[in-house]
Amino acid sequence: MINNVFTEEFFNSLKSSVVDIEFAESLPPQCYSSQAFFEFEKEALFNHEWLCVGRESLIPKVGDFFTVTHINEPLIICRDRTKEVKAMSAVCQHRAMLVAEGHGNAQAFLCPYHHWGYRLDGTLSGAPAMNKTCDFSRDDIALPRLKVEIWQGFIFVNFDLEAAPLAPRLPEVSKYLENYKLEDAEGPRPEAPERYNWNWKVMMENNNDGYHATKLHRGPLHDFIPSEKSVFPTMSKNEAGYVRLNGTNHPDAAFNPLQKAILPIFPHLTDEDRHQAVFANLPPTLSLVITADMIIYLILHAESADSHSMTIGYLVAPGAMKTPLFQDKIDFNMKAAMEITEQDLHVDRLVQVGLNSRYAPRGRYSWQEKAQLLLNQWLVERYQTKWTETRQSIPIKQTA
């Protein structure tokens, strides 16, 4: 095991994780367990990539907002008076109090500590008793803003204001989602994210891992979608995501005890669509689990090397939420989905324990794990680029 991750040896060793699946091995355990490497990841990934924060439908009216956190940065997502979606820091530029919590509708954001006020676009509107402060101008102060893009009805933000647009880098993923019309899909506000004590990549790998499905989840809730029917479409080199298609044993299959869709199916699906499930990942934050009548979306919020939070939401076909017994049917589906999820969460926790062991391996892959290779390719390109940029500068301090 390489102890110091910030060496040429370590970054050269990543090459074996991006070769053809027949020869590839998993990433070094330090990529999941080292806090120093997570700090490196912030700059290599999170500060420059598009991060999903939620659905645009959550803020339909002027003044609607919700708050979210990525890499421990508290953010506000709101619809301003021009009806545009804005993303900004929730940190008051006076004494760092948060100016918003939760979700709701606001005319402005008022810091509860000293009553500095901010308009819906983040500009400062009021700062009491600052008239004796030298060289102070309200016009110079605003909540720091992030870049925003809407894709398939999901809001993405980027700390890098010069970042290239997201949608043009997702032609292949978009093709496989086209018939589901995600921009029109409907769903309720998800519950607050749950916190988990393992690395965000462990969760993202699990979300799109076909290899474990008929082993860990073997039984009537999952047997209709065997691992042997996994297909991994080829993605172009610059694609910002990847997809796994998994054939099903019968049409309109669903994760419930009946193994059959009980909600209205998405209306534009082809016969081929109805005989498979689609698993799509947009690292580093969004995973989609798509069946004929329901889409579960998982938004990851990285926090440290060994912790992250995850938001779980669902989408259904337009109008489905108004059909008879909808809540009973969705509860039926979600109970089964959560039973499967609990199995995943148990092993994810123990995988993180194993990754911290001196005996943690760089294991070889099955062909059914090609989604992990696709994630590795996305990650390693960015790791290598950032390492090349930083290796000639002051060495990064090793803290873990």
C-alpha positions as CSV (number, residue, x, y, z in Angstrom):
1,M,0.0,0.0,0.0
2,I,1.3,3.5,-0.9
3,N,1.2,5.5,2.3
4,N,1.7,9.0,0.8
5,V,-1.0,9.7,-1.8
6,F,0.7,12.9,-3.1
7,T,3.4,11.2,-5.1
8,E,4.0,10.5,-8.7
9,E,4.0,6.8,-7.8
10,F,0.5,7.0,-6.4
11,F,-1.0,8.9,-9.3
12,N,0.7,6.6,-11.8
13,S,-0.9,3.7,-10.0
14,L,-4.4,5.0,-11.0
15,K,-3.8,4.0,-14.6
16,S,-4.6,0.4,-13.8
17,S,-8.1,1.4,-12.8
18,V,-9.1,2.8,-16.2
19,V,-7.9,0.0,-18.6
20,D,-10.3,-2.5,-20.2
21,I,-12.6,-4.2,-17.7
22,E,-10.8,-7.6,-18.2
23,F,-7.6,-6.1,-16.8
24,A,-8.7,-3.3,-14.6
25,E,-8.5,-3.1,-10.8
26,S,-10.3,-0.9,-8.3
27,L,-9.0,2.4,-7.1
28,P,-6.5,2.5,-4.2
29,P,-8.2,2.4,-0.8
30,Q,-6.8,5.7,0.1
31,C,-9.1,7.4,-2.5
32,Y,-11.9,6.4,-0.1
33,S,-10.2,6.7,3.3
34,S,-7.8,9.6,3.3
35,Q,-9.0,12.9,4.4
36,A,-6.1,14.5,2.7
37,F,-7.2,12.9,-0.6
38,F,-10.7,14.2,0.0
39,E,-9.4,17.7,0.3
40,F,-7.6,17.2,-3.0
41,E,-10.9,15.9,-4.4
42,K,-12.6,19.2,-3.5
43,E,-10.5,21.0,-6.0
44,A,-10.2,18.2,-8.5
45,L,-13.9,17.6,-8.6
46,F,-16.4,19.5,-6.5
47,N,-15.1,23.0,-7.0
48,H,-15.4,22.7,-10.8
49,E,-18.0,20.1,-11.6
50,W,-21.8,20.5,-11.9
51,L,-23.5,19.5,-8.6
52,C,-27.2,18.5,-8.4
53,V,-29.2,20.3,-5.8
54,G,-32.8,19.2,-6.5
55,R,-35.8,19.6,-8.9
56,E,-36.8,22.9,-10.5
57,S,-40.4,22.1,-9.6
58,L,-39.6,22.7,-6.0
59,I,-39.5,26.4,-6.5
60,P,-42.3,27.3,-9.0
61,K,-43.1,30.8,-7.7
62,V,-41.1,34.0,-7.2
63,G,-39.6,33.9,-3.7
64,D,-39.7,30.1,-3.4
65,F,-36.4,28.8,-2.0
66,F,-34.7,25.8,-0.5
67,T,-31.4,25.3,1.1
68,V,-28.8,22.6,0.4
69,T,-25.2,21.7,1.3
70,H,-22.4,20.5,-0.8
71,I,-18.8,19.9,0.5
72,N,-20.1,21.6,3.7
73,E,-21.0,24.8,1.9
74,P,-24.5,26.0,2.8
75,L,-26.4,27.2,-0.3
76,I,-29.7,28.9,-1.1
77,I,-31.5,27.9,-4.3
78,C,-34.3,30.4,-5.1
79,R,-36.5,31.9,-7.8
80,D,-35.8,35.6,-8.0
81,R,-38.1,38.4,-9.1
82,T,-37.1,37.9,-12.8
83,K,-38.4,34.3,-12.4
84,E,-34.8,33.0,-12.9
85,V,-33.4,30.2,-10.7
86,K,-30.5,31.6,-8.6
87,A,-27.9,29.8,-6.4
88,M,-25.9,31.6,-3.8
89,S,-24.1,31.1,-0.5
90,A,-26.3,31.1,2.6
91,V,-23.5,32.8,4.6
92,C,-24.2,36.4,5.7
93,Q,-21.3,38.6,4.6
94,H,-21.3,40.3,8.0
95,R,-20.5,37.7,10.6
96,A,-21.1,34.4,8.8
97,M,-24.6,33.6,10.2
98,L,-26.8,31.6,7.9
99,V,-29.5,33.8,6.3
100,A,-31.8,30.9,5.4
101,E,-32.7,27.4,6.6
102,G,-35.0,24.7,5.2
103,H,-37.4,25.8,2.5
104,G,-40.3,28.3,2.0
105,N,-41.2,31.5,0.3
106,A,-39.5,34.8,1.0
107,Q,-39.6,38.4,0.0
108,A,-35.9,38.7,0.9
109,F,-33.4,36.9,3.1
110,L,-32.9,38.5,6.5
111,C,-30.0,37.5,8.7
112,P,-31.6,36.8,12.1
113,Y,-28.5,37.7,14.0
114,H,-28.0,41.4,13.1
115,H,-30.7,41.9,10.5
116,W,-28.7,42.4,7.4
117,G,-31.1,41.9,4.5
118,Y,-30.5,40.4,1.1
119,R,-32.7,40.6,-2.0
120,L,-33.7,37.4,-3.9
121,D,-30.7,37.9,-6.2
122,G,-28.3,38.0,-3.2
123,T,-27.5,41.7,-3.3
124,L,-27.5,43.5,0.0
125,S,-30.6,45.6,0.7
126,G,-30.1,46.7,4.3
127,A,-27.4,46.8,7.0
128,P,-28.6,48.5,10.2
129,A,-26.3,51.0,12.1
130,M,-23.5,50.8,9.6
131,N,-23.5,54.6,9.0
132,K,-20.4,55.2,11.1
133,T,-18.3,52.5,9.5
134,C,-15.6,53.9,7.2
135,D,-15.5,52.9,3.6
136,F,-18.6,50.8,3.8
137,S,-21.0,50.6,0.8
138,R,-24.0,48.2,0.6
139,D,-23.5,48.2,-3.2
140,D,-20.2,46.3,-2.7
141,I,-21.7,43.4,-0.8
142,A,-23.7,40.4,-1.9
143,L,-24.1,36.8,-1.2
144,P,-21.5,34.9,-3.4
145,R,-23.3,33.4,-6.4
146,L,-22.9,30.1,-8.2
147,K,-23.5,29.2,-11.8
148,V,-26.8,27.5,-12.5
149,E,-28.0,25.1,-15.2
150,I,-31.3,23.1,-15.5
151,W,-31.0,19.7,-17.1
152,Q,-34.0,17.2,-17.4
153,G,-35.8,19.2,-14.7
154,F,-32.9,19.0,-12.2
155,I,-31.1,22.1,-10.9
156,F,-27.3,21.9,-11.1
157,V,-24.9,24.4,-9.6
158,N,-21.2,25.1,-10.1
159,F,-18.8,27.0,-7.9
160,D,-16.7,27.7,-11.0
161,L,-18.3,30.6,-12.8
162,E,-16.2,29.8,-15.9
163,A,-17.3,26.2,-16.1
164,A,-18.5,24.8,-19.4
165,P,-22.2,24.1,-19.8
166,L,-23.4,20.7,-18.6
167,A,-26.1,19.7,-21.2
168,P,-23.7,19.6,-24.2
169,R,-21.6,17.0,-22.4
170,L,-24.5,14.6,-21.8
171,P,-25.7,13.6,-25.3
172,E,-25.4,9.9,-24.7
173,V,-27.0,9.9,-21.3
174,S,-29.8,12.2,-22.5
175,K,-30.5,9.8,-25.4
176,Y,-31.3,6.9,-23.0
177,L,-33.5,9.2,-20.9
178,E,-35.4,10.8,-23.7
179,N,-38.6,8.8,-23.7
180,Y,-39.1,9.3,-20.0
181,K,-39.4,13.1,-20.4
182,L,-37.9,13.8,-17.0
183,E,-38.5,17.5,-17.4
184,D,-42.2,16.8,-17.2
185,A,-42.1,14.1,-14.5
186,E,-43.7,15.0,-11.2
187,G,-42.9,14.2,-7.6
188,P,-43.2,15.6,-4.0
189,R,-40.6,17.4,-2.1
190,P,-38.1,14.8,-0.8
191,E,-37.4,14.5,2.9
192,A,-34.3,16.0,4.4
193,P,-31.1,14.1,3.5
194,E,-29.8,11.3,5.7
195,R,-26.2,11.2,6.9
196,Y,-24.0,8.1,6.3
197,N,-20.6,7.3,7.6
198,W,-18.8,6.2,4.5
199,N,-17.2,7.8,1.4
200,W,-19.5,9.3,-1.2
201,K,-17.9,7.1,-3.9
202,V,-18.9,3.9,-2.1
203,M,-22.5,5.1,-2.3
204,M,-22.2,6.1,-6.0
205,E,-20.6,2.8,-6.9
206,N,-23.3,0.9,-5.2
207,N,-26.1,2.9,-6.9
208,N,-25.1,1.6,-10.3
209,D,-23.5,-1.8,-9.5
210,G,-25.3,-4.6,-11.4
211,Y,-22.9,-7.3,-10.1
212,H,-24.2,-7.4,-6.5
213,A,-27.9,-7.2,-7.5
214,T,-28.8,-10.9,-7.7
215,K,-26.5,-11.8,-4.8
216,L,-27.2,-9.3,-2.1
217,H,-30.8,-8.6,-3.2
218,R,-31.7,-12.2,-4.1
219,G,-35.4,-12.7,-3.5
220,P,-38.9,-11.8,-4.8
221,L,-38.3,-8.0,-4.7
222,H,-35.4,-8.1,-7.1
223,D,-35.3,-11.4,-9.0
224,F,-37.0,-10.0,-12.1
225,I,-33.9,-8.0,-13.0
226,P,-30.9,-10.4,-13.1
227,S,-27.3,-9.2,-13.2
228,E,-26.7,-11.3,-16.3
229,K,-28.9,-8.9,-18.3
230,S,-26.7,-5.9,-17.6
231,V,-25.6,-3.9,-20.6
232,F,-23.1,-1.0,-20.6
233,P,-23.5,1.4,-23.5
234,T,-20.3,3.0,-24.8
235,M,-19.9,6.6,-23.7
236,S,-17.9,9.2,-25.6
237,K,-14.7,10.3,-23.8
238,N,-16.1,13.7,-22.8
239,E,-19.5,12.4,-21.6
240,A,-20.3,13.8,-18.2
241,G,-22.1,10.7,-17.0
242,Y,-22.7,7.0,-17.8
243,V,-25.5,4.5,-18.0
244,R,-26.2,0.9,-17.2
245,L,-29.2,-0.8,-18.9
246,N,-30.6,-3.9,-17.2
247,G,-33.0,-6.2,-19.0
248,T,-36.0,-7.5,-17.0
249,N,-37.7,-10.9,-17.2
250,H,-41.1,-9.3,-18.1
251,P,-42.3,-5.9,-19.3
252,D,-43.2,-3.0,-17.0
253,A,-41.2,-4.6,-14.1
254,A,-41.1,-2.7,-10.8
255,F,-39.4,-3.0,-7.4
256,N,-42.4,-4.2,-5.4
257,P,-43.7,-7.6,-4.3
258,L,-45.8,-7.9,-7.4
259,Q,-42.7,-7.2,-9.6
260,K,-45.1,-5.2,-11.8
261,A,-45.8,-1.5,-12.4
262,I,-48.8,-0.4,-10.5
263,L,-48.6,3.3,-11.3
264,P,-49.2,4.8,-14.8
265,I,-46.2,4.1,-17.0
266,F,-44.4,6.9,-18.6
267,P,-46.4,7.5,-21.8
268,H,-43.7,7.7,-24.4
269,L,-41.9,4.5,-23.7
270,T,-41.1,2.0,-26.5
271,D,-41.4,-1.7,-26.1
272,E,-37.7,-1.9,-25.6
273,D,-37.9,0.7,-22.8
274,R,-40.6,-1.4,-21.1
275,H,-38.4,-4.5,-21.0
276,Q,-35.5,-2.8,-19.1
277,A,-34.5,-0.6,-16.2
278,V,-32.1,2.3,-16.7
279,F,-29.4,3.3,-14.1
280,A,-27.8,6.6,-14.8
281,N,-25.1,8.4,-12.9
282,L,-23.9,12.0,-13.2
283,P,-20.9,12.1,-10.8
284,P,-20.2,13.4,-8.4
285,T,-23.8,13.9,-7.1
286,L,-26.7,12.4,-9.0
287,S,-27.9,8.8,-9.5
288,L,-31.1,7.7,-11.2
289,V,-32.9,4.4,-10.9
290,I,-35.5,4.3,-13.7
291,T,-38.4,1.8,-14.2
292,A,-41.5,2.0,-16.4
293,D,-43.6,3.7,-13.8
294,M,-41.2,5.4,-11.4
295,I,-37.9,7.1,-11.1
296,I,-35.9,7.2,-7.9
297,Y,-33.3,9.9,-7.7
298,L,-30.4,10.0,-5.3
299,I,-28.5,13.2,-4.6
300,L,-25.1,12.8,-2.8
301,H,-23.7,15.5,-0.6
302,A,-20.0,14.8,0.1
303,E,-18.8,16.0,3.5
304,S,-15.5,14.2,4.3
305,A,-13.5,11.1,3.4
306,D,-15.8,9.0,5.5
307,S,-19.1,10.8,5.5
308,H,-21.7,12.1,3.2
309,S,-25.5,12.8,3.1
310,M,-28.0,11.6,0.6
311,T,-31.4,13.0,-0.6
312,I,-33.8,10.4,-1.9
313,G,-36.7,11.5,-4.1
314,Y,-39.0,10.0,-6.6
315,L,-40.7,11.0,-9.9
316,V,-43.8,9.6,-11.7
317,A,-45.6,10.3,-15.0
318,P,-47.5,13.5,-15.4
319,G,-50.9,13.2,-13.7
320,A,-50.0,10.0,-11.9
321,M,-50.2,11.7,-8.5
322,K,-53.9,12.5,-9.0
323,T,-54.9,8.9,-9.8
324,P,-57.0,6.8,-7.3
325,L,-55.0,5.3,-4.4
326,F,-51.8,6.9,-5.5
327,Q,-50.4,7.3,-2.0
328,D,-51.2,3.7,-1.2
329,K,-49.5,2.6,-4.4
330,I,-46.4,4.7,-3.9
331,D,-46.1,3.5,-0.3
332,F,-46.2,0.0,-1.7
333,N,-43.4,0.7,-4.1
334,M,-41.3,2.7,-1.7
335,K,-41.5,0.1,1.1
336,A,-39.9,-2.4,-1.2
337,A,-37.4,0.1,-2.5
338,M,-36.4,1.0,1.0
339,E,-36.0,-2.7,2.0
340,I,-33.5,-3.1,-0.9
341,T,-31.8,0.2,0.1
342,E,-31.3,-1.0,3.7
343,Q,-29.4,-4.0,2.4
344,D,-27.2,-1.7,0.4
345,L,-26.6,0.6,3.3
346,H,-25.5,-2.2,5.5
347,V,-22.8,-3.4,3.1
348,D,-21.7,0.2,2.2
349,R,-21.0,0.8,5.9
350,L,-18.9,-2.4,6.2
351,V,-17.1,-1.6,2.9
352,Q,-15.9,1.6,4.4
353,V,-14.6,-0.3,7.4
354,G,-12.8,-2.6,5.1
355,L,-11.3,0.3,3.0
356,N,-9.7,1.6,6.2
357,S,-8.0,-1.8,6.8
358,R,-4.3,-2.4,6.2
359,Y,-5.5,-5.4,4.2
360,A,-7.8,-3.5,1.9
361,P,-7.1,-4.7,-1.7
362,R,-7.2,-3.3,-5.1
363,G,-9.6,-5.9,-6.4
364,R,-10.3,-7.2,-9.9
365,Y,-13.6,-6.6,-11.6
366,S,-16.3,-8.8,-13.1
367,W,-17.7,-7.8,-16.5
368,Q,-20.9,-6.9,-14.6
369,E,-19.0,-4.2,-12.8
370,K,-18.3,-2.1,-15.9
371,A,-20.2,0.9,-14.3
372,Q,-17.3,1.1,-11.8
373,L,-14.8,1.3,-14.6
374,L,-16.9,4.1,-16.2
375,L,-16.8,6.0,-12.9
376,N,-13.1,5.4,-12.5
377,Q,-12.5,6.8,-16.0
378,W,-14.5,10.0,-15.0
379,L,-12.6,10.3,-11.8
380,V,-9.0,9.5,-12.8
381,E,-9.0,11.9,-15.7
382,R,-9.8,14.7,-13.2
383,Y,-7.4,13.5,-10.6
384,Q,-4.6,13.3,-13.1
385,T,-5.3,16.7,-14.5
386,K,-5.4,18.3,-11.0
387,W,-2.2,16.4,-9.9
388,T,-0.4,17.7,-13.0
389,E,-1.4,21.2,-12.2
390,T,-0.3,21.0,-8.5
391,R,2.7,18.7,-8.3
392,Q,5.1,21.5,-9.1
393,S,3.6,23.8,-6.5
394,I,4.0,23.7,-2.7
395,P,3.4,20.1,-1.6
396,I,0.0,19.3,-0.2
397,K,0.2,18.6,3.5
398,Q,-0.5,15.0,4.4
399,T,-3.1,14.9,7.2
400,A,-4.4,11.3,6.9
